[in-house]
Amino acid sequence: MRNSASALLANAFWKGCALPAFAIFYAGFAGAAHAQFAICNQTIDAINVSVAKETSGTFGTEGWWTIGANRCVDVIKEELTGRYVYVYATDVFGQPILTGDYEGHDMCIGTRRFSIQGTDSCWQRGYQSARFRLVDTKEMSRWTFFLKDPEAN
């Protein structure tokens, strides 16, 4: 009699508490988003970052993400479909710390949080123009870009 009561209690525990708790725990991992394009700030200061990518033949820019020193942020959540992502970064005072080289790609940015389609006529549309750095993701579906001190980039 005692064994059957213990078995009933154990069975009730697993059905009533442990299994639902495990299911919730597992669902948290199963549905977790994976970073598809992350930027890690390896500088000693906080930075503001904007990214651009081509979607359906049109370039779009998004920003701003503020990334603390020695922190990473997922800036593109969906799987990468193009080979190139473009990055522009400023310090907390708005001064550029990561820009494109002489062959950089000029695209539109906003002064506050923004999502802009197209790269033409930035000023006429009320935006600023900034030269983005090309990041070659080698056609990988996930990529992490490490932003180092300006001299090292």
N, CA, C and O atoms as a DFTB+ gen file, in Angstrom:
612 C
 N C O
     1  1       0.821      -1.186       0.000
     2  2       0.000       0.000       0.000
     3  2       0.864       1.248       0.000
     4  3       0.578       2.231      -0.683
     5  1       1.921       1.178       0.781
     6  2       2.783       2.341       0.891
     7  2       3.468       2.630      -0.442
     8  3       3.574       3.793      -0.829
     9  1       3.936       1.599      -1.156
    10  2       4.590       1.798      -2.444
    11  2       3.636       2.382      -3.473
    12  3       4.033       3.220      -4.283
    13  1       2.382       1.948      -3.447
    14  2       1.453       2.480      -4.437
    15  2       1.127       3.939      -4.136
    16  3       0.917       4.717      -5.067
    17  1       1.077       4.328      -2.881
    18  2       0.850       5.732      -2.525
    19  2       2.037       6.582      -2.946
    20  3       1.860       7.694      -3.444
    21  1       3.236       6.072      -2.751
    22  2       4.439       6.797      -3.185
    23  2       4.468       6.929      -4.693
    24  3       4.837       7.974      -5.230
    25  1       4.078       5.867      -5.368
    26  2       4.055       5.901      -6.835
    27  2       3.037       6.910      -7.328
    28  3       3.294       7.636      -8.289
    29  1       1.869       6.962      -6.672
    30  2       0.850       7.938      -7.063
    31  2       1.341       9.367      -6.842
    32  3       1.141      10.238      -7.689
    33  1       1.981       9.602      -5.706
    34  2       2.515      10.940      -5.433
    35  2       3.596      11.327      -6.435
    36  3       3.616      12.454      -6.930
    37  1       4.484      10.401      -6.730
    38  2       5.543      10.675      -7.706
    39  2       4.949      10.946      -9.075
    40  3       5.379      11.865      -9.772
    41  1       3.966      10.155      -9.461
    42  2       3.312      10.334     -10.757
    43  2       2.616      11.693     -10.816
    44  3       2.701      12.389     -11.827
    45  1       1.932      12.073      -9.743
    46  2       1.258      13.368      -9.695
    47  2       2.271      14.508      -9.774
    48  3       2.032      15.514     -10.443
    49  1       3.401      14.345      -9.088
    50  2       4.446      15.367      -9.146
    51  2       4.925      15.578     -10.574
    52  3       5.009      16.713     -11.044
    53  1       5.240      14.490     -11.264
    54  2       5.759      14.603     -12.628
    55  2       4.737      15.196     -13.575
    56  3       5.079      16.015     -14.429
    57  1       3.486      14.790     -13.431
    58  2       2.439      15.314     -14.317
    59  2       2.055      16.741     -13.952
    60  3       1.815      17.568     -14.832
    61  1       1.997      17.030     -12.658
    62  2       1.498      18.323     -12.218
    63  2       2.519      19.431     -12.152
    64  3       2.179      20.593     -12.371
    65  1       3.767      19.103     -11.854
    66  2       4.764      20.150     -11.630
    67  2       5.969      20.053     -12.548
    68  3       6.287      20.984     -13.289
    69  1       6.620      18.921     -12.485
    70  2       7.907      18.814     -13.169
    71  2       7.778      18.869     -14.682
    72  3       8.542      19.574     -15.341
    73  1       6.819      18.133     -15.248
    74  2       6.696      18.138     -16.713
    75  2       6.324      19.512     -17.257
    76  3       6.953      19.960     -18.215
    77  1       5.323      20.210     -16.691
    78  2       5.048      21.564     -17.195
    79  2       6.233      22.515     -17.031
    80  3       6.504      23.335     -17.908
    81  1       6.933      22.402     -15.906
    82  2       8.103      23.266     -15.699
    83  2       9.174      22.972     -16.739
    84  3       9.764      23.896     -17.300
    85  1       9.428      21.697     -17.002
    86  2      10.413      21.332     -18.017
    87  2       9.972      21.804     -19.397
    88  3      10.795      22.278     -20.181
    89  1       8.670      21.677     -19.703
    90  2       8.161      22.104     -21.006
    91  2       8.363      23.603     -21.199
    92  3       8.749      24.044     -22.281
    93  1       8.105      24.384     -20.158
    94  2       8.317      25.835     -20.248
    95  2       9.798      26.137     -20.420
    96  3      10.171      26.979     -21.238
    97  1      10.643      25.455     -19.656
    98  2      12.085      25.640     -19.769
    99  2      12.563      25.317     -21.177
   100  3      13.316      26.093     -21.765
   101  1      12.138      24.187     -21.727
   102  2      12.552      23.771     -23.065
   103  2      12.023      24.727     -24.126
   104  3      12.744      25.058     -25.067
   105  1      10.776      25.176     -23.992
   106  2      10.192      26.091     -24.974
   107  2      10.968      27.396     -25.026
   108  3      11.078      28.010     -26.087
   109  1      11.503      27.823     -23.899
   110  2      12.316      29.037     -23.889
   111  2      13.534      28.904     -24.771
   112  3      13.939      29.870     -25.418
   113  1      14.127      27.723     -24.810
   114  2      15.288      27.508     -25.665
   115  2      14.888      27.236     -27.099
   116  3      15.552      27.704     -28.023
   117  1      13.824      26.493     -27.301
   118  2      13.416      26.117     -28.652
   119  2      13.000      27.336     -29.452
   120  3      13.245      27.392     -30.657
   121  1      12.368      28.328     -28.802
   122  2      11.898      29.494     -29.520
   123  2      12.853      30.670     -29.457
   124  3      12.521      31.750     -29.945
   125  1      14.010      30.496     -28.881
   126  2      14.944      31.606     -28.720
   127  2      15.456      32.078     -30.072
   128  3      15.776      31.273     -30.947
   129  1      15.528      33.392     -30.230
   130  2      16.033      33.959     -31.477
   131  2      17.551      33.877     -31.495
   132  3      18.207      34.072     -30.471
   133  1      18.090      33.595     -32.638
   134  2      19.536      33.543     -32.791
   135  2      19.975      34.770     -33.579
   136  3      19.339      35.140     -34.566
   137  1      21.038      35.385     -33.153
   138  2      21.551      36.556     -33.857
   139  2      22.023      36.148     -35.234
   140  3      22.782      35.190     -35.384
   141  1      21.578      36.871     -36.229
   142  2      22.027      36.601     -37.579
   143  2      23.135      37.584     -37.972
   144  3      24.040      37.217     -38.722
   145  1      23.078      38.809     -37.484
   146  2      24.184      39.750     -37.650
   147  2      24.301      40.515     -36.341
   148  3      23.427      41.306     -35.987
   149  1      25.378      40.272     -35.641
   150  2      25.623      40.923     -34.356
   151  2      26.842      41.824     -34.482
   152  3      27.749      41.560     -35.271
   153  1      26.848      42.884     -33.697
   154  2      28.006      43.772     -33.629
   155  2      28.489      43.776     -32.190
   156  3      27.714      44.009     -31.262
   157  1      29.779      43.515     -32.014
   158  2      30.399      43.528     -30.693
   159  2      31.319      44.737     -30.595
   160  3      32.191      44.939     -31.440
   161  1      31.116      45.526     -29.567
   162  2      31.900      46.732     -29.337
   163  2      33.102      46.378     -28.467
   164  3      32.959      46.142     -27.267
   165  1      34.269      46.342     -29.065
   166  2      35.490      46.044     -28.318
   167  2      36.300      47.304     -28.029
   168  3      37.515      47.238     -27.842
   169  1      35.621      48.453     -27.994
   170  2      36.283      49.701     -27.629
   171  2      36.037      49.958     -26.144
   172  3      35.348      49.185     -25.479
   173  1      36.600      51.035     -25.637
   174  2      36.420      51.365     -24.225
   175  2      35.244      52.308     -23.997
   176  3      34.953      52.657     -22.853
   177  1      34.560      52.728     -25.068
   178  2      33.448      53.667     -24.965
   179  2      32.181      53.085     -25.573
   180  3      32.234      52.156     -26.380
   181  1      31.045      53.640     -25.179
   182  2      29.778      53.283     -25.812
   183  2      29.771      53.842     -27.231
   184  3      30.363      54.887     -27.498
   185  1      29.101      53.143     -28.132
   186  2      29.011      53.584     -29.525
   187  2      27.559      53.513     -29.988
   188  3      26.736      52.815     -29.395
   189  1      27.265      54.244     -31.052
   190  2      25.970      54.189     -31.721
   191  2      26.195      53.602     -33.100
   192  3      27.118      54.010     -33.806
   193  1      25.355      52.644     -33.494
   194  2      25.576      51.894     -34.725
   195  2      24.339      51.927     -35.605
   196  3      23.205      51.882     -35.129
   197  1      24.595      52.007     -36.910
   198  2      23.565      51.885     -37.927
   199  2      24.012      50.819     -38.910
   200  3      25.207      50.672     -39.165
   201  1      23.063      50.073     -39.466
   202  2      23.392      49.051     -40.460
   203  2      22.548      49.256     -41.708
   204  3      21.468      49.845     -41.667
   205  1      23.073      48.751     -42.814
   206  2      22.349      48.802     -44.085
   207  2      22.503      47.466     -44.778
   208  3      23.521      46.786     -44.645
   209  1      21.466      47.104     -45.524
   210  2      21.525      45.883     -46.322
   211  2      20.558      46.026     -47.482
   212  3      19.652      46.859     -47.471
   213  1      20.780      45.190     -48.475
   214  2      19.916      45.194     -49.649
   215  2      18.829      44.144     -49.470
   216  3      19.105      42.993     -49.132
   217  1      17.593      44.559     -49.702
   218  2      16.457      43.656     -49.641
   219  2      15.589      43.902     -50.862
   220  3      15.141      45.026     -51.090
   221  1      15.353      42.876     -51.637
   222  2      14.519      42.970     -52.841
   223  2      14.995      44.068     -53.780
   224  3      14.180      44.783     -54.363
   225  1      16.299      44.206     -53.930
   226  2      16.861      45.163     -54.869
   227  2      16.953      46.590     -54.374
   228  3      17.407      47.460     -55.116
   229  1      16.539      46.862     -53.149
   230  2      16.583      48.209     -52.587
   231  2      17.388      48.193     -51.299
   232  3      17.229      47.301     -50.465
   233  1      18.259      49.196     -51.144
   234  2      19.011      49.316     -49.901
   235  2      18.152      49.995     -48.846
   236  3      17.390      50.917     -49.137
   237  1      18.291      49.524     -47.628
   238  2      17.617      50.132     -46.500
   239  2      18.603      50.278     -45.356
   240  3      19.495      49.448     -45.182
   241  1      18.436      51.331     -44.584
   242  2      19.292      51.557     -43.420
   243  2      18.422      51.573     -42.165
   244  3      17.258      51.970     -42.195
   245  1      19.023      51.130     -41.066
   246  2      18.339      51.153     -39.776
   247  2      19.315      51.573     -38.693
   248  3      20.508      51.280     -38.773
   249  1      18.815      52.247     -37.700
   250  2      19.634      52.645     -36.568
   251  2      18.743      53.287     -35.522
   252  3      17.555      53.459     -35.793
   253  1      19.177      53.612     -34.478
   254  2      20.483      53.453     -33.887
   255  2      20.409      52.399     -32.805
   256  3      19.404      52.269     -32.106
   257  1      21.472      51.661     -32.680
   258  2      21.670      50.764     -31.549
   259  2      22.826      51.346     -30.748
   260  3      23.876      51.663     -31.305
   261  1      22.635      51.484     -29.453
   262  2      23.718      51.922     -28.577
   263  2      24.323      50.669     -27.956
   264  3      23.625      49.864     -27.340
   265  1      25.629      50.521     -28.130
   266  2      26.322      49.328     -27.642
   267  2      27.380      49.766     -26.636
   268  3      28.286      50.529     -26.973
   269  1      27.266      49.293     -25.430
   270  2      28.231      49.612     -24.388
   271  2      29.574      48.949     -24.656
   272  3      29.678      48.028     -25.467
   273  1      30.592      49.429     -23.966
   274  2      31.937      48.854     -24.104
   275  2      31.906      47.371     -23.761
   276  3      31.285      46.955     -22.783
   277  1      32.583      46.591     -24.579
   278  2      32.683      45.139     -24.383
   279  2      31.324      44.444     -24.328
   280  3      31.125      43.508     -23.553
   281  1      30.401      44.909     -25.152
   282  2      29.061      44.321     -25.265
   283  2      28.768      44.000     -26.723
   284  3      29.411      44.533     -27.627
   285  1      27.797      43.128     -26.944
   286  2      27.343      42.778     -28.293
   287  2      25.843      43.025     -28.389
   288  3      25.117      42.901     -27.403
   289  1      25.388      43.377     -29.590
   290  2      23.967      43.589     -29.847
   291  2      23.608      42.906     -31.156
   292  3      24.353      42.987     -32.133
   293  1      22.461      42.233     -31.171
   294  2      21.934      41.629     -32.393
   295  2      21.219      42.724     -33.176
   296  3      20.187      43.228     -32.732
   297  1      21.754      43.097     -34.339
   298  2      21.154      44.183     -35.103
   299  2      20.302      43.694     -36.267
   300  3      19.389      44.401     -36.693
   301  1      20.570      42.523     -36.783
   302  2      19.717      41.910     -37.807
   303  2      19.305      40.556     -37.255
   304  3      20.143      39.677     -37.056
   305  1      18.023      40.394     -37.011
   306  2      17.530      39.175     -36.366
   307  2      17.295      38.041     -37.358
   308  3      17.495      36.874     -37.021
   309  1      16.873      38.372     -38.575
   310  2      16.576      37.314     -39.542
   311  2      17.855      36.818     -40.211
   312  3      18.880      37.499     -40.209
   313  1      17.774      35.642     -40.772
   314  2      18.926      35.038     -41.442
   315  2      19.390      35.932     -42.591
   316  3      18.570      36.474     -43.331
   317  1      20.691      36.083     -42.734
   318  2      21.242      36.924     -43.798
   319  2      20.990      36.276     -45.151
   320  3      21.177      35.071     -45.322
   321  1      20.562      37.091     -46.110
   322  2      20.300      36.573     -47.451
   323  2      21.267      37.131     -48.479
   324  3      21.418      36.554     -49.556
   325  1      21.920      38.235     -48.173
   326  2      22.904      38.815     -49.083
   327  2      24.301      38.639     -48.523
   328  3      24.482      38.319     -47.349
   329  1      25.273      38.852     -49.374
   330  2      26.659      38.671     -48.947
   331  2      27.173      39.850     -48.122
   332  3      28.042      39.678     -47.268
   333  1      26.639      41.044     -48.373
   334  2      27.199      42.246     -47.754
   335  2      26.215      42.901     -46.784
   336  3      25.013      42.975     -47.037
   337  1      26.763      43.367     -45.682
   338  2      26.062      44.220     -44.730
   339  2      26.955      45.442     -44.580
   340  3      28.179      45.330     -44.651
   341  1      26.355      46.601     -44.373
   342  2      27.103      47.845     -44.277
   343  2      26.914      48.415     -42.877
   344  3      25.810      48.386     -42.331
   345  1      27.995      48.933     -42.298
   346  2      27.970      49.398     -40.910
   347  2      28.526      50.818     -40.836
   348  3      29.507      51.157     -41.499
   349  1      27.877      51.634     -40.017
   350  2      28.343      52.985     -39.729
   351  2      28.225      53.164     -38.220
   352  3      27.217      52.774     -37.631
   353  1      29.234      53.742     -37.593
   354  2      29.213      53.915     -36.139
   355  2      29.734      55.288     -35.750
   356  3      30.622      55.847     -36.393
   357  1      29.153      55.814     -34.676
   358  2      29.594      57.095     -34.122
   359  2      29.854      56.917     -32.630
   360  3      29.413      55.950     -32.009
   361  1      30.590      57.889     -32.071
   362  2      30.732      57.908     -30.621
   363  2      29.474      58.547     -30.036
   364  3      28.564      58.914     -30.778
   365  1      29.418      58.681     -28.728
   366  2      28.218      59.221     -28.088
   367  2      27.996      60.700     -28.390
   368  3      26.926      61.238     -28.106
   369  1      28.994      61.356     -28.961
   370  2      28.864      62.761     -29.337
   371  2      28.480      62.921     -30.806
   372  3      28.382      64.045     -31.297
   373  1      28.264      61.818     -31.507
   374  2      27.869      61.869     -32.908
   375  2      29.023      61.938     -33.886
   376  3      28.802      62.092     -35.087
   377  1      30.249      61.829     -33.399
   378  2      31.416      61.865     -34.281
   379  2      31.659      60.471     -34.866
   380  3      31.679      59.487     -34.126
   381  1      31.844      60.377     -36.189
   382  2      32.054      59.063     -36.815
   383  2      33.309      58.373     -36.282
   384  3      34.366      58.992     -36.160
   385  1      33.176      57.085     -35.967
   386  2      34.341      56.297     -35.560
   387  2      34.548      55.099     -36.480
   388  3      35.615      54.486     -36.475
   389  1      33.528      54.764     -37.270
   390  2      33.662      53.707     -38.267
   391  2      32.912      54.159     -39.497
   392  3      31.688      54.290     -39.491
   393  1      33.666      54.395     -40.549
   394  2      33.055      54.815     -41.805
   395  2      33.675      54.003     -42.922
   396  3      34.623      53.246     -42.713
   397  1      33.129      54.173     -44.100
   398  2      33.707      53.510     -45.256
   399  2      34.976      54.206     -45.685
   400  3      35.203      55.368     -45.348
   401  1      35.807      53.493     -46.429
   402  2      37.024      54.093     -46.962
   403  2      36.663      54.951     -48.175
   404  3      35.500      55.313     -48.350
   405  1      37.634      55.275     -49.001
   406  2      37.363      56.143     -50.146
   407  2      36.375      55.519     -51.118
   408  3      35.777      56.227     -51.928
   409  1      36.195      54.209     -51.052
   410  2      35.201      53.537     -51.889
   411  2      33.957      53.188     -51.072
   412  3      33.216      52.267     -51.416
   413  1      33.740      53.931     -49.994
   414  2      32.608      53.644     -49.114
   415  2      31.279      53.827     -49.818
   416  3      31.213      54.288     -50.957
   417  1      30.241      53.462     -49.126
   418  2      28.898      53.497     -49.680
   419  2      28.084      54.526     -48.915
   420  3      27.785      54.339     -47.735
   421  1      27.722      55.619     -49.593
   422  2      26.951      56.675     -48.956
   423  2      25.488      56.259     -48.872
   424  3      24.877      55.873     -49.868
   425  1      24.942      56.345     -47.662
   426  2      23.550      55.981     -47.426
   427  2      22.952      56.945     -46.420
   428  3      23.664      57.729     -45.793
   429  1      21.642      56.879     -46.273
   430  2      20.922      57.816     -45.417
   431  2      20.866      57.339     -43.969
   432  3      20.739      56.147     -43.689
   433  1      20.965      58.312     -43.055
   434  2      20.780      58.043     -41.627
   435  2      19.883      59.125     -41.044
   436  3      19.772      60.219     -41.597
   437  1      19.249      58.812     -39.932
   438  2      18.440      59.778     -39.207
   439  2      19.141      60.186     -37.928
   440  3      20.132      59.578     -37.526
   441  1      18.616      61.223     -37.292
   442  2      19.220      61.679     -36.043
   443  2      18.692      60.898     -34.842
   444  3      19.340      60.847     -33.797
   445  1      17.528      60.297     -34.991
   446  2      16.938      59.443     -33.952
   447  2      16.722      58.063     -34.547
   448  3      17.147      57.807     -35.674
   449  1      16.083      57.184     -33.826
   450  2      15.800      55.831     -34.331
   451  2      15.168      55.947     -35.715
   452  3      14.263      56.757     -35.918
   453  1      15.640      55.141     -36.669
   454  2      15.146      55.268     -38.038
   455  2      15.176      53.948     -38.787
   456  3      15.901      53.017     -38.434
   457  1      14.362      53.899     -39.832
   458  2      14.354      52.826     -40.819
   459  2      14.055      53.508     -42.144
   460  3      12.944      53.993     -42.360
   461  1      15.045      53.547     -43.032
   462  2      14.950      54.328     -44.266
   463  2      15.144      53.411     -45.465
   464  3      16.086      52.620     -45.499
   465  1      14.264      53.513     -46.440
   466  2      14.409      52.767     -47.689
   467  2      15.017      53.682     -48.744
   468  3      14.601      54.832     -48.889
   469  1      15.989      53.179     -49.473
   470  2      16.635      53.944     -50.530
   471  2      17.829      54.727     -50.031
   472  3      17.922      55.065     -48.851
   473  1      18.753      55.013     -50.957
   474  2      19.982      55.721     -50.591
   475  2      20.131      57.049     -51.324
   476  3      21.113      57.763     -51.121
   477  1      19.177      57.382     -52.162
   478  2      19.276      58.611     -52.952
   479  2      18.624      59.790     -52.237
   480  3      17.700      59.626     -51.440
   481  1      19.127      60.968     -52.541
   482  2      18.527      62.228     -52.090
   483  2      18.291      62.278     -50.582
   484  3      17.215      62.668     -50.128
   485  1      19.284      61.888     -49.826
   486  2      19.129      61.870     -48.364
   487  2      18.720      63.234     -47.826
   488  3      17.744      63.344     -47.084
   489  1      19.462      64.271     -48.196
   490  2      19.213      65.609     -47.660
   491  2      17.833      66.109     -48.059
   492  3      17.134      66.717     -47.248
   493  1      17.438      65.859     -49.300
   494  2      16.134      66.321     -49.773
   495  2      14.989      65.619     -49.044
   496  3      13.886      66.159     -48.954
   497  1      15.241      64.439     -48.535
   498  2      14.205      63.689     -47.814
   499  2      14.266      63.928     -46.307
   500  3      13.520      63.307     -45.550
   501  1      15.148      64.822     -45.870
   502  2      15.220      65.168     -44.450
   503  2      16.168      64.309     -43.631
   504  3      16.096      64.301     -42.402
   505  1      17.054      63.587     -44.303
   506  2      18.022      62.731     -43.615
   507  2      19.429      63.252     -43.846
   508  3      19.643      64.159     -44.650
   509  1      20.378      62.677     -43.142
   510  2      21.786      62.958     -43.368
   511  2      22.370      61.837     -44.215
   512  3      21.808      60.746     -44.306
   513  1      23.507      62.128     -44.830
   514  2      24.211      61.121     -45.618
   515  2      25.464      60.698     -44.857
   516  3      26.179      61.535     -44.305
   517  1      25.720      59.394     -44.832
   518  2      26.901      58.877     -44.138
   519  2      27.535      57.787     -44.988
   520  3      26.853      57.075     -45.725
   521  1      28.843      57.674     -44.871
   522  2      29.583      56.661     -45.631
   523  2      29.730      55.399     -44.781
   524  3      30.399      55.408     -43.748
   525  1      29.103      54.327     -45.224
   526  2      29.082      53.060     -44.491
   527  2      30.253      52.179     -44.887
   528  3      30.726      52.229     -46.022
   529  1      30.717      51.369     -43.935
   530  2      31.777      50.390     -44.160
   531  2      31.150      49.087     -44.634
   532  3      30.199      48.593     -44.028
   533  1      31.676      48.539     -45.707
   534  2      31.211      47.263     -46.229
   535  2      31.757      46.120     -45.374
   536  3      32.948      46.083     -45.064
   537  1      30.883      45.193     -44.996
   538  2      31.284      43.990     -44.266
   539  2      30.921      42.800     -45.144
   540  3      29.747      42.566     -45.431
   541  1      31.922      42.059     -45.563
   542  2      31.712      40.878     -46.398
   543  2      31.442      39.686     -45.486
   544  3      32.335      39.226     -44.775
   545  1      30.215      39.192     -45.511
   546  2      29.841      38.064     -44.652
   547  2      30.137      36.717     -45.306
   548  3      29.809      35.669     -44.750
   549  1      30.747      36.743     -46.465
   550  2      31.140      35.509     -47.164
   551  2      29.944      34.587     -47.425
   552  3      30.086      33.366     -47.486
   553  1      28.765      35.196     -47.578
   554  2      27.515      34.470     -47.840
   555  2      27.114      33.525     -46.711
   556  3      26.399      32.548     -46.934
   557  1      27.575      33.818     -45.509
   558  2      27.169      33.036     -44.340
   559  2      25.780      33.512     -43.902
   560  3      25.413      34.661     -44.150
   561  1      25.027      32.655     -43.267
   562  2      23.695      33.043     -42.807
   563  2      23.755      33.790     -41.477
   564  3      22.791      34.454     -41.095
   565  1      24.891      33.684     -40.764
   566  2      25.108      34.397     -39.494
   567  2      26.504      34.994     -39.494
   568  3      27.444      34.411     -40.033
   569  1      26.629      36.173     -38.878
   570  2      27.929      36.836     -38.850
   571  2      28.006      37.732     -37.624
   572  3      27.008      38.332     -37.225
   573  1      29.180      37.822     -37.031
   574  2      29.431      38.761     -35.942
   575  2      30.571      39.677     -36.360
   576  3      31.640      39.218     -36.764
   577  1      30.327      40.982     -36.256
   578  2      31.317      41.996     -36.605
   579  2      31.869      42.570     -35.305
   580  3      31.111      43.011     -34.441
   581  1      33.189      42.561     -35.174
   582  2      33.843      43.076     -33.971
   583  2      34.400      44.458     -34.268
   584  3      35.307      44.612     -35.086
   585  1      33.848      45.462     -33.597
   586  2      34.306      46.828     -33.784
   587  2      35.363      47.114     -32.731
   588  3      35.100      47.058     -31.530
   589  1      36.562      47.420     -33.205
   590  2      37.690      47.687     -32.305
   591  2      37.953      49.181     -32.276
   592  3      37.231      49.954     -32.907
   593  1      38.977      49.592     -31.551
   594  2      39.345      51.002     -31.536
   595  2      39.534      51.494     -32.962
   596  3      39.988      50.733     -33.817
   597  1      39.191      52.764     -33.240
   598  2      39.239      53.276     -34.612
   599  2      40.546      53.007     -35.351
   600  3      40.528      52.768     -36.559
   601  1      41.663      53.041     -34.661
   602  2      42.942      52.797     -35.337
   603  2      43.045      51.354     -35.819
   604  3      43.749      51.076     -36.790
   605  1      42.351      50.434     -35.153
   606  2      42.453      49.010     -35.481
   607  2      41.494      48.585     -36.582
   608  3      41.690      47.528     -37.181
   609  1      40.461      49.378     -36.870
   610  2      39.488      49.012     -37.890
   611  2      40.056      49.372     -39.227
   612  3      39.409      49.155     -40.251
